Amino acid sequence: MRNLLLGMILLTSANAALAEDLEEVPPVANEMAKKECGACHMAYQPALLSAQSWQMIFGGLADHFGDDASLADSVRKEIADYYIANAGTIGGTASSRITETGWWRDAHEEIKASRWTRPEIKFKGNCIACHETADEGAYED
């Protein structure tokens, strides 16, 4: 039992450290990604998800969270290659939603659920609504 408790404490500490480490990530440096992804939402930084997660996302753009975000093959390949090459190294299961990752949940655990329905926030993935410099990769505020 003691080993289980110690393991849980270490895992919680590791998740908190991951969330803290992701307060600042390299900004999106690919102009095509900024243009295409940024046309509908903030162009999220590659470090926020694993390579496997980005592969899932770019493999399913025809149904991208309910929208058809299909791109020409050459454009999709350029952006996908960029995201996969610069993906984060966070462990855990692959997720197509940043808001479903353990580090995201840990970083936002104290926020009341009602906050996500505010008109100025709209959805959990609207990082820039609360983090003014999120598009630059800075999430410290």
N, CA, C and O of each residue as an XYZ file, in Angstrom:
564
protein
N       0.832     -1.192      0.000
C       0.000      0.000      0.000
C       0.878      1.258      0.000
O       0.584      2.237     -0.685
N       1.949      1.207      0.775
C       2.842      2.354      0.869
C       3.473      2.644     -0.500
O       3.592      3.803     -0.899
N       3.878      1.580     -1.219
C       4.465      1.770     -2.554
C       3.450      2.356     -3.521
O       3.798      3.187     -4.359
N       2.193      1.928     -3.412
C       1.144      2.465     -4.268
C       0.948      3.953     -4.000
O       0.824      4.747     -4.932
N       0.921      4.325     -2.727
C       0.761      5.722     -2.355
C       1.942      6.545     -2.851
O       1.749      7.638     -3.383
N       3.138      6.049     -2.689
C       4.337      6.747     -3.163
C       4.283      6.913     -4.680
O       4.619      7.973     -5.207
N       3.860      5.866     -5.372
C       3.734      5.940     -6.831
C       2.725      6.986     -7.256
O       2.953      7.714     -8.222
N       1.607      7.070     -6.542
C       0.586      8.072     -6.871
C       1.113      9.477     -6.637
O       0.837     10.385     -7.421
N       1.864      9.659     -5.569
C       2.446     10.975     -5.276
C       3.438     11.358     -6.365
O       3.432     12.495     -6.838
N       4.286     10.421     -6.765
C       5.267     10.705     -7.817
C       4.592     11.012     -9.145
O       5.020     11.913     -9.866
N       3.542     10.271     -9.472
C       2.815     10.505    -10.717
C       2.153     11.876    -10.704
O       2.192     12.588    -11.708
N       1.551     12.253     -9.590
C       0.934     13.562     -9.463
C       1.979     14.656     -9.602
O       1.740     15.662    -10.270
N       3.137     14.469     -8.974
C       4.221     15.442     -9.082
C       4.721     15.539    -10.509
O       5.008     16.633    -10.996
N       4.828     14.405    -11.184
C       5.291     14.401    -12.573
C       4.302     15.133    -13.466
O       4.713     15.910    -14.328
N       3.004     14.902    -13.278
C       1.994     15.604    -14.078
C       2.036     17.100    -13.816
O       1.898     17.894    -14.747
N       2.225     17.497    -12.559
C       2.321     18.920    -12.232
C       3.556     19.526    -12.891
O       3.509     20.648    -13.394
N       4.661     18.782    -12.886
C       5.885     19.271    -13.526
C       5.678     19.419    -15.024
O       6.143     20.391    -15.620
N       4.985     18.466    -15.641
C       4.702     18.568    -17.079
C       3.860     19.798    -17.369
O       4.133     20.523    -18.326
N       2.851     20.040    -16.563
C       2.001     21.207    -16.772
C       2.819     22.477    -16.622
O       2.646     23.423    -17.391
N       3.707     22.504    -15.642
C       4.553     23.670    -15.432
C       5.510     23.849    -16.600
O       5.735     24.974    -17.048
N       6.079     22.748    -17.102
C       6.996     22.822    -18.231
C       6.308     23.371    -19.469
O       6.960     24.008    -20.296
N       5.022     23.146    -19.620
C       4.305     23.593    -20.799
C       3.753     24.999    -20.653
O       2.883     25.404    -21.425
N       4.246     25.755    -19.672
C       3.845     27.143    -19.567
C       4.475     27.960    -20.682
O       4.001     29.049    -21.006
N       5.534     27.440    -21.263
C       6.150     28.107    -22.396
C       6.697     27.047    -23.340
O       7.513     26.212    -22.950
N       6.243     27.090    -24.569
C       6.674     26.160    -25.602
C       7.081     26.961    -26.831
O       6.661     28.107    -26.987
N       7.892     26.373    -27.705
C       8.273     27.109    -28.915
C       7.037     27.475    -29.738
O       6.145     26.647    -29.926
N       6.988     28.712    -30.226
C       5.840     29.122    -31.044
C       5.828     28.400    -32.388
O       6.829     27.807    -32.791
N       4.714     28.452    -33.063
C       4.586     27.842    -34.390
C       5.494     28.617    -35.344
O       5.377     29.835    -35.481
N       6.396     27.894    -35.995
C       7.373     28.525    -36.881
C       7.106     28.238    -38.356
O       7.844     28.706    -39.223
N       6.077     27.488    -38.637
C       5.757     27.134    -40.019
C       4.658     28.067    -40.522
O       3.554     28.074    -39.977
N       4.949     28.847    -41.548
C       4.001     29.839    -42.052
C       2.731     29.192    -42.602
O       1.639     29.734    -42.436
N       2.865     28.046    -43.250
C       1.691     27.368    -43.791
C       0.772     26.913    -42.657
O      -0.450     27.005    -42.776
N       1.348     26.427    -41.570
C       0.553     26.013    -40.409
C      -0.162     27.213    -39.793
O      -1.337     27.127    -39.437
N       0.546     28.322    -39.671
C      -0.077     29.532    -39.129
C      -1.263     29.950    -39.993
O      -2.329     30.295    -39.483
N      -1.061     29.912    -41.302
C      -2.111     30.343    -42.232
C      -3.301     29.398    -42.218
O      -4.435     29.832    -42.012
N      -3.057     28.114    -42.435
C      -4.155     27.153    -42.581
C      -4.841     26.832    -41.262
O      -6.068     26.879    -41.179
N      -4.079     26.510    -40.240
C      -4.678     26.176    -38.940
C      -5.264     27.433    -38.291
O      -6.338     27.404    -37.689
N      -4.526     28.533    -38.434
C      -4.956     29.789    -37.839
C      -6.170     30.413    -38.505
O      -6.724     31.379    -37.980
N      -6.596     29.892    -39.641
C      -7.790     30.412    -40.305
C      -9.053     30.120    -39.499
O     -10.038     30.851    -39.606
N      -9.031     29.063    -38.696
C     -10.215     28.667    -37.925
C     -10.024     28.781    -36.417
O     -10.988     29.020    -35.689
N      -8.811     28.615    -35.947
C      -8.518     28.670    -34.513
C      -7.043     29.021    -34.352
O      -6.302     29.078    -35.333
N      -6.629     29.251    -33.140
C      -5.220     29.503    -32.885
C      -4.418     28.315    -33.414
O      -4.803     27.163    -33.212
N      -3.323     28.590    -34.079
C      -2.442     27.502    -34.524
C      -1.694     27.004    -33.282
O      -0.773     27.653    -32.787
N      -2.116     25.843    -32.799
C      -1.513     25.294    -31.583
C      -0.063     24.896    -31.835
O       0.297     24.488    -32.940
N       0.755     25.018    -30.809
C       2.154     24.665    -30.912
C       2.316     23.144    -30.949
O       1.618     22.429    -30.229
N       3.232     22.649    -31.784
C       3.440     21.200    -31.903
C       3.769     20.514    -30.580
O       3.393     19.358    -30.383
N       4.460     21.197    -29.673
C       4.888     20.587    -28.408
C       3.722     20.238    -27.492
O       3.912     19.528    -26.504
N       2.520     20.722    -27.798
C       1.373     20.471    -26.930
C       0.815     19.061    -27.053
O       0.064     18.616    -26.185
N       1.173     18.352    -28.123
C       0.714     16.969    -28.306
C       1.861     16.099    -28.806
O       2.872     16.599    -29.298
N       1.685     14.813    -28.671
C       2.681     13.847    -29.137
C       2.612     13.684    -30.658
O       1.636     14.083    -31.292
N       3.647     13.100    -31.220
C       3.665     12.828    -32.663
C       2.488     11.939    -33.052
O       1.865     12.160    -34.090
N       2.179     10.941    -32.234
C       1.049     10.051    -32.520
C      -0.259     10.831    -32.552
O      -1.119     10.565    -33.391
N      -0.413     11.781    -31.656
C      -1.620     12.609    -31.630
C      -1.727     13.454    -32.895
O      -2.800     13.552    -33.490
N      -0.621     14.061    -33.303
C      -0.649     14.884    -34.519
C      -0.934     14.021    -35.747
O      -1.622     14.461    -36.668
N      -0.410     12.799    -35.765
C      -0.710     11.897    -36.878
C      -2.211     11.627    -36.950
O      -2.792     11.609    -38.036
N      -2.835     11.418    -35.796
C      -4.290     11.195    -35.755
C      -5.028     12.416    -36.295
O      -5.954     12.284    -37.094
N      -4.622     13.581    -35.864
C      -5.301     14.808    -36.275
C      -5.180     15.026    -37.778
O      -6.179     15.260    -38.458
N      -3.959     14.951    -38.293
C      -3.762     15.227    -39.714
C      -4.237     14.086    -40.610
O      -4.379     14.257    -41.821
N      -4.479     12.939    -40.019
C      -5.043     11.830    -40.772
C      -6.553     11.876    -40.868
O      -7.151     11.095    -41.607
N      -7.180     12.783    -40.129
C      -8.636     12.850    -40.107
C      -9.195     14.243    -40.319
O     -10.190     14.610    -39.693
N      -8.577     15.021    -41.186
C      -9.021     16.401    -41.381
C     -10.389     16.525    -42.041
O     -11.024     17.575    -41.937
N     -10.855     15.485    -42.716
C     -12.185     15.537    -43.333
C     -13.277     15.644    -42.268
O     -14.361     16.159    -42.546
N     -13.005     15.167    -41.063
C     -13.921     15.308    -39.931
C     -13.105     15.823    -38.750
O     -12.815     15.082    -37.810
N     -12.743     17.083    -38.810
C     -11.913     17.729    -37.799
C     -12.820     18.403    -36.777
O     -13.177     19.573    -36.912
N     -13.181     17.640    -35.755
C     -14.070     18.108    -34.695
C     -15.392     18.625    -35.274
O     -15.912     19.660    -34.859
N     -15.912     17.875    -36.238
C     -17.198     18.195    -36.834
C     -17.132     19.062    -38.079
O     -18.156     19.284    -38.725
N     -15.964     19.551    -38.425
C     -15.798     20.376    -39.621
C     -14.912     19.670    -40.628
O     -14.087     18.831    -40.266
N     -15.086     20.010    -41.878
C     -14.207     19.491    -42.930
C     -13.046     20.465    -43.079
O     -13.203     21.549    -43.642
N     -11.895     20.078    -42.577
C     -10.697     20.913    -42.638
C      -9.700     20.340    -43.639
O      -8.492     20.533    -43.503
N     -10.205     19.644    -44.631
C      -9.335     19.019    -45.634
C      -8.435     20.050    -46.291
O      -8.817     21.202    -46.498
N      -7.238     19.606    -46.610
C      -6.242     20.442    -47.275
C      -5.714     19.696    -48.491
O      -5.819     18.472    -48.569
N      -5.152     20.428    -49.429
C      -4.463     19.786    -50.546
C      -3.379     18.882    -49.962
O      -2.766     19.222    -48.949
N      -3.142     17.746    -50.589
C      -2.182     16.769    -50.053
C      -0.819     17.378    -49.745
O      -0.237     17.083    -48.701
N      -0.306     18.216    -50.626
C       1.024     18.803    -50.407
C       1.030     19.732    -49.199
O       2.006     19.767    -48.450
N      -0.046     20.479    -49.005
C      -0.159     21.391    -47.863
C      -0.305     20.588    -46.582
O       0.371     20.864    -45.591
N      -1.195     19.587    -46.599
C      -1.392     18.741    -45.423
C      -0.088     18.072    -45.033
O       0.247     18.021    -43.850
N       0.656     17.558    -46.006
C       1.925     16.876    -45.732
C       2.938     17.835    -45.117
O       3.614     17.484    -44.150
N       3.046     19.030    -45.664
C       3.998     20.007    -45.112
C       3.685     20.322    -43.654
O       4.573     20.318    -42.802
N       2.417     20.593    -43.379
C       2.028     20.948    -42.011
C       2.154     19.748    -41.078
O       2.677     19.878    -39.971
N       1.684     18.592    -41.510
C       1.774     17.382    -40.678
C       3.230     17.044    -40.381
O       3.571     16.731    -39.240
N       4.084     17.102    -41.389
C       5.509     16.811    -41.178
C       6.118     17.761    -40.155
O       6.914     17.349    -39.312
N       5.739     19.032    -40.234
C       6.242     20.028    -39.278
C       5.780     19.696    -37.859
O       6.586     19.687    -36.929
N       4.487     19.425    -37.692
C       3.954     19.132    -36.361
C       4.541     17.840    -35.788
O       4.892     17.787    -34.609
N       4.645     16.837    -36.590
C       5.174     15.554    -36.110
C       6.646     15.679    -35.733
O       7.076     15.125    -34.721
N       7.420     16.402    -36.538
C       8.852     16.586    -36.250
C       9.088     17.419    -35.001
O      10.138     17.298    -34.370
N       8.132     18.258    -34.635
C       8.301     19.158    -33.490
C       7.352     18.834    -32.343
O       7.133     19.659    -31.456
N       6.795     17.639    -32.365
C       5.824     17.219    -31.354
C       6.448     17.147    -29.966
O       7.666     17.073    -29.803
N       5.566     17.170    -28.978
C       6.000     17.040    -27.598
C       6.386     15.610    -27.276
O       6.117     14.689    -28.048
N       7.007     15.440    -26.150
C       7.473     14.116    -25.726
C       6.727     13.638    -24.493
O       7.228     12.799    -23.744
N       5.534     14.168    -24.283
C       4.737     13.788    -23.116
C       4.235     12.363    -23.296
O       3.739     11.994    -24.361
N       4.369     11.578    -22.251
C       3.906     10.194    -22.306
C       2.394     10.113    -22.208
O       1.710     11.135    -22.158
N       1.892      8.932    -22.182
C       0.456      8.729    -22.058
C      -0.166      8.359    -23.384
O       0.520      8.216    -24.397
N      -1.456      8.211    -23.361
C      -2.157      7.806    -24.568
C      -2.316      8.984    -25.512
O      -2.415     10.136    -25.088
N      -2.339      8.674    -26.789
C      -2.520      9.711    -27.799
C      -3.936     10.255    -27.714
O      -4.890      9.517    -27.470
N      -4.051     11.547    -27.917
C      -5.348     12.203    -27.891
C      -5.395     13.218    -29.017
O      -4.396     13.873    -29.316
N      -6.538     13.345    -29.631
C      -6.686     14.351    -30.671
C      -7.130     15.690    -30.083
O      -7.292     16.666    -30.814
N      -7.324     15.736    -28.795
C      -7.718     16.979    -28.126
C      -6.685     17.342    -27.067
O      -6.392     16.554    -26.168
N      -6.148     18.530    -27.186
C      -5.204     19.026    -26.185
C      -5.869     19.048    -24.815
O      -5.229     18.756    -23.805
N      -7.145     19.390    -24.781
C      -7.870     19.506    -23.514
C      -8.145     18.165    -22.844
O      -8.669     18.132    -21.730
N      -7.801     17.062    -23.500
C      -7.962     15.738    -22.889
C      -6.657     15.177    -22.359
O      -6.638     14.067    -21.828
N      -5.579     15.908    -22.489
C      -4.291     15.431    -21.995
C      -4.205     15.631    -20.485
O      -4.830     16.534    -19.929
N      -3.434     14.790    -19.843
C      -3.275     14.879    -18.398
C      -2.680     16.202    -17.951
O      -3.123     16.779    -16.958
N      -1.675     16.690    -18.679
C      -1.048     17.953    -18.273
C      -2.035     19.114    -18.376
O      -2.009     20.020    -17.544
N      -2.909     19.095    -19.395
C      -3.886     20.181    -19.547
C      -4.887     20.140    -18.394
O      -5.193     21.163    -17.782
N      -5.389     18.935    -18.112
C      -6.365     18.798    -17.017
C      -5.744     19.216    -15.684
O      -6.393     19.885    -14.880
N      -4.496     18.826    -15.451
C      -3.836     19.210    -14.196
C      -3.674     20.726    -14.094
O      -3.868     21.303    -13.024
N      -3.322     21.362    -15.197
C      -3.107     22.804    -15.195
C      -4.409     23.591    -15.027
O      -4.380     24.742    -14.591
N      -5.555     22.981    -15.369
C      -6.835     23.675    -15.333
C      -7.812     23.101    -14.309
O      -8.998     23.429    -14.336
N      -7.328     22.249    -13.408
C      -8.221     21.545    -12.490
C      -9.000     22.464    -11.551
O     -10.071     22.079    -11.081
N      -8.505     23.649    -11.268
C      -9.188     24.531    -10.325
C     -10.213     25.448    -10.993
O     -10.890     26.218    -10.312
N     -10.327     25.371    -12.298
C     -11.261     26.236    -13.019
C     -12.645     25.595    -13.002
O     -12.798     24.411    -13.303
N     -13.627     26.378    -12.654
C     -15.004     25.882    -12.587
C     -15.532     25.595    -13.983
O     -15.234     26.323    -14.929
N     -16.301     24.550    -14.106
C     -16.850     24.121    -15.389
C     -17.666     25.217    -16.063
O     -17.690     25.295    -17.292
N     -18.326     26.053    -15.295
C     -19.165     27.108    -15.880
C     -18.348     28.130    -16.672
O     -18.889     28.826    -17.531
N     -17.079     28.218    -16.392
C     -16.234     29.191    -17.099
C     -16.151     28.876    -18.595
O     -16.060     29.792    -19.413
N     -16.180     27.614    -18.953
C     -16.019     27.226    -20.360
C     -17.210     27.620    -21.222
O     -17.100     27.646    -22.448
N     -18.338     27.926    -20.606
C     -19.527     28.292    -21.379
C     -19.668     29.808    -21.544
O     -20.614     30.269    -22.182
N     -18.765     30.570    -20.992
C     -18.829     32.024    -21.147
C     -18.648     32.398    -22.618
O     -17.836     31.792    -23.317
N     -19.394     33.385    -23.085
C     -19.304     33.768    -24.505
C     -17.897     34.160    -24.948
O     -17.521     33.902    -26.092
N     -17.122     34.772    -24.076
C     -15.779     35.201    -24.462
C     -14.775     34.041    -24.519
O     -13.702     34.181    -25.108
N     -15.113     32.914    -23.919
C     -14.220     31.755    -23.941
C     -14.670     30.754    -25.001
O     -13.844     30.269    -25.774
N     -15.930     30.445    -25.052
C     -16.556     29.591    -26.067
C     -16.244     28.111    -25.937
O     -17.171     27.302    -25.913
N     -14.968     27.717    -25.853
C     -14.613     26.302    -25.734
C     -13.271     26.169    -25.027
O     -12.480     27.112    -25.002
N     -13.020     25.009    -24.459
C     -11.809     24.780    -23.665
C     -10.524     24.993    -24.447
O      -9.510     25.383    -23.867
N     -10.543     24.750    -25.723
C      -9.335     24.884    -26.539
C      -9.052     26.299    -27.010
O      -8.111     26.514    -27.774
N      -9.840     27.262    -26.576
C      -9.624     28.655    -26.954
C      -8.611     29.267    -25.990
O      -8.951     30.147    -25.200
N      -7.398     28.808    -26.058
C      -6.342     29.176    -25.108
C      -6.155     30.681    -24.979
O      -5.962     31.207    -23.883
N      -6.215     31.359    -26.108
C      -5.921     32.784    -26.131
C      -6.960     33.615    -25.371
O      -6.699     34.774    -25.046
N      -8.127     33.044    -25.086
C      -9.145     33.761    -24.314
C      -8.670     34.038    -22.889
O      -9.060     35.040    -22.291
N      -7.841     33.167    -22.349
C      -7.339     33.343    -20.982
C      -5.837     33.619    -20.943
O      -5.346     34.289    -20.034
N      -5.128     33.111    -21.910
C      -3.673     33.267    -21.982
C      -3.374     34.174    -23.174
O      -3.279     33.702    -24.307
N      -3.226     35.470    -22.919
C      -3.101     36.456    -23.987
C      -1.935     36.204    -24.934
O      -1.971     36.633    -26.087
N      -0.909     35.518    -24.461
C       0.269     35.274    -25.298
C       0.362     33.809    -25.739
O       1.438     33.332    -26.100
N      -0.762     33.106    -25.707
C      -0.777     31.685    -26.083
C      -0.314     31.469    -27.513
O       0.364     30.482    -27.799
N      -0.667     32.373    -28.415
C      -0.253     32.189    -29.804
C       1.261     32.285    -29.972
O       1.800     31.856    -30.992
N       1.950     32.847    -28.975
C       3.404     32.922    -28.982
C       4.034     31.746    -28.238
O       5.259     31.630    -28.180
N       3.207     30.882    -27.676
C       3.695     29.730    -26.927
C       3.873     29.995    -25.441
O       4.433     29.158    -24.734
N       3.414     31.128    -24.955
C       3.554     31.490    -23.538
C       2.205     31.372    -22.843
O       1.260     32.090    -23.171
N       2.125     30.461    -21.884
C       0.876     30.174    -21.179
C       0.980     30.489    -19.695
O       0.200     29.957    -18.905
N       1.907     31.327    -19.298
C       2.183     31.579    -17.887
C       1.108     32.386    -17.194
O       0.962     32.271    -15.977
N       0.344     33.200    -17.913
C      -0.635     34.083    -17.267
C      -1.901     33.373    -16.874
O      -2.810     33.993    -16.321
